[in-house]
Every structure is written in C-alpha cells, then in structure tokens.
C-alpha cells in the first residue's frame, strides 16, 4: 500500500496537528480565560480575537485530518499571531502578565515557531495532500 493511499495522515501532517493542538489547548487553558477576565475594552477585544484564533486552529486541524493543503496555510495564521500578540499586549499596550511571569511570552513564541517549522516541512514533503 502506498503512503498516499493510507487512511491515516502522514507523520508530517501529524506533527503539524500536534503543535496546533498544543496551541489550541493553550488558548483554552490560558489565553481565553485570561482575556475574558480582563475588565475594559482590551479584555473584550482580546477575548474575541483569541476565540477567533482558536476557531481558525480547529478548522486547520480538521482540514489537515482530511489531508487538505489549506490546513497548513490556515495553521500559519495563528502561529504568526502567537509570536506577535505578546508584543501588542505587553509592549505596546503596556499590560503586565496576569501572574507577573516575565518569561511567559517565550511559550507562545516557541509554539508559533514550531507550527511554522512543521508546516513548512509538511508543505515540502507531503505527497498525500488532496488537490
């Protein structure tokens, strides 16, 4: 049986799904509750943007499960956002981290870099994407 005919996603697609799933769980555990607990307009805007980003991640995972190349492209959007959002929130708006942990932005930046890395690998090496 050829790899293209396998009913399971290849290791490249599985890697992208895994890092997207980690980012999605991070959204549900940390970012959505944190953004919704903030009072004022920035909390509302942050909550909406974070929920939209979580929906994009979920759609990307579903597309990847169906071996659609659009899932890789769509997954890069939240990866870029994960690397930029802390700059907007902490540097530009000047809000401290909820728990006062100065090194916390490293976690979403690493997630974003991993998503982009595995997405590039899947894009280059995956032959089972449906056309």
C-alpha positions, 0 to 999 in steps of 0.5 A: 500500500502506498503512503498516499493511499493510507487512511491515516495522515502522514507523520508530517501532517501529524506533527503539524496537528500536534503543535496546533493542538498544543496551541489550541489547548493553550488558548483554552487553558490560558489565553481565553480565560485570561482575556475574558477576565480582563475588565475594559475594552482590551479584555473584550477585544482580546477575548474575541480575537483569541476565540477567533484564533482558536476557531481558525486552529480547529478548522486547520486541524480538521482540514489537515485530518482530511489531508487538505493543503489549506490546513497548513496555510490556515495553521500559519495564521495563528502561529504568526499571531502567537509570536506577535500578540505578546508584543501588542499586549505587553509592549505596546499596550503596556499590560503586565502578565496576569501572574507577573511571569516575565518569561511567559511570552517565550511559550507562545513564541516557541509554539508559533515557531514550531507550527511554522517549522512543521508546516513548512516541512509538511508543505515540502514533503507531503505527497498525500495532500488532496488537490 
